[in-house]
Every structure is written in C-alpha cells, then in structure tokens.
Amino acid sequence: MRATMTTLFVIAMLISSTQTFRHIYVKWIQPTSSALDEFKDETSIKAESSKNINELMVSYREAKKAVQNYEEINGKMDHKYSYQ
C-alpha cells in the first residue's frame, strides 16, 4: 500500500510540476512581441485591453450599426464580404 501511495504521489507531483513550469514559461519566458505589432489596428488593441465582454459588446454593437447604416445608404456589399 505504501508503494502505491508513493507512486501516486510521484505521478501527481510530476504532472503538477510540469504544468507549473509550462505556465511559468508561457507567462514570463515566451516572447510575445512581434515585428508586426506596429501594424495592429485599433480594434485588436481595444479587444486585448478590454477587461470584460460587456466592453467589447458595446463597441461591436456600434460597429454593427455603422455597417448597417452604410449598407442602407450605399446598398449591400458583395455577399462574400458583407457583414451578417
């Protein structure tokens, strides 16, 4: 029984330490910057910096209304590119 408990403990610690090292690597060691960062548009920056989904929903509702107004005035775009 003691050998089984020791084996289970070793397996649990192996899994736990592996996940911990993975989380440390992803959070602090893995590079997250890119040469293309200067070309990010306002929408992606706003999405990354939002604190909750409600902030995003407000901005996307405004964008959807703007697209619908544009389509009403100028006619629908090609179906391949239209917003639905």
C-alpha positions as CSV (number, residue, x, y, z in Angstrom):
1,M,0.0,0.0,0.0
2,R,2.8,2.4,0.8
3,A,4.5,1.7,-2.6
4,T,1.2,2.6,-4.3
5,M,0.8,5.8,-2.4
6,T,4.4,6.8,-3.2
7,T,3.9,6.0,-6.9
8,L,0.7,8.1,-7.0
9,F,2.4,10.9,-5.2
10,V,5.3,10.9,-7.6
11,I,3.0,10.9,-10.6
12,A,0.9,13.7,-9.1
13,M,4.0,15.8,-8.4
14,L,5.3,15.2,-11.9
15,I,2.1,16.3,-13.5
16,S,1.8,19.3,-11.2
17,S,5.4,20.5,-11.7
18,T,5.2,20.0,-15.5
19,Q,2.1,22.2,-15.7
20,T,3.7,24.8,-13.3
21,F,6.8,25.1,-15.5
22,R,4.6,25.3,-18.6
23,H,2.6,28.2,-17.1
24,I,5.8,30.0,-16.0
25,Y,7.3,29.6,-19.5
26,V,4.1,30.9,-21.3
27,K,3.7,33.8,-18.9
28,W,7.2,35.1,-18.4
29,I,9.7,33.5,-20.7
30,Q,8.0,33.0,-24.1
31,P,8.4,36.1,-26.3
32,T,5.1,37.8,-27.0
33,S,6.3,40.8,-29.1
34,S,6.4,40.8,-32.9
35,A,7.8,42.9,-35.6
36,L,4.2,43.3,-36.8
37,D,3.0,44.9,-33.6
38,E,3.2,48.4,-35.0
39,F,0.6,47.4,-37.6
40,K,-2.1,46.4,-35.2
41,D,-5.3,48.2,-35.8
42,E,-7.4,49.9,-33.2
43,T,-10.0,47.1,-32.9
44,S,-7.5,44.4,-32.0
45,I,-5.8,46.7,-29.4
46,K,-9.2,47.5,-27.9
47,A,-10.1,43.8,-27.8
48,E,-6.9,42.9,-26.0
49,S,-7.2,45.7,-23.5
50,S,-10.8,45.2,-22.6
51,K,-11.5,43.9,-19.1
52,N,-14.8,42.1,-19.7
53,I,-17.0,41.0,-22.5
54,N,-19.5,43.9,-22.0
55,E,-17.0,46.5,-23.1
56,L,-16.4,44.6,-26.3
57,M,-20.2,44.1,-26.9
58,V,-20.7,47.9,-26.7
59,S,-18.0,48.7,-29.3
60,Y,-19.1,45.8,-31.6
61,R,-22.8,47.0,-31.4
62,E,-21.7,50.4,-32.5
63,A,-19.7,49.0,-35.4
64,K,-22.6,46.8,-36.5
65,K,-24.9,49.8,-36.5
66,A,-22.4,51.8,-38.5
67,V,-22.1,48.9,-41.1
68,Q,-25.9,48.6,-41.3
69,N,-26.3,52.3,-41.8
70,Y,-23.7,52.3,-44.5
71,E,-25.4,49.4,-46.3
72,E,-28.7,51.1,-46.1
73,I,-27.3,54.2,-47.7
74,N,-24.9,52.6,-50.3
75,G,-26.6,49.3,-50.8
76,K,-25.4,45.9,-49.7
77,M,-21.9,44.9,-50.5
78,D,-21.0,41.7,-52.3
79,H,-22.3,38.7,-50.4
80,K,-18.8,37.4,-49.9
81,Y,-17.7,40.4,-47.9
82,S,-21.0,41.5,-46.3
83,Y,-21.4,41.7,-42.6
84,Q,-24.1,39.4,-41.2
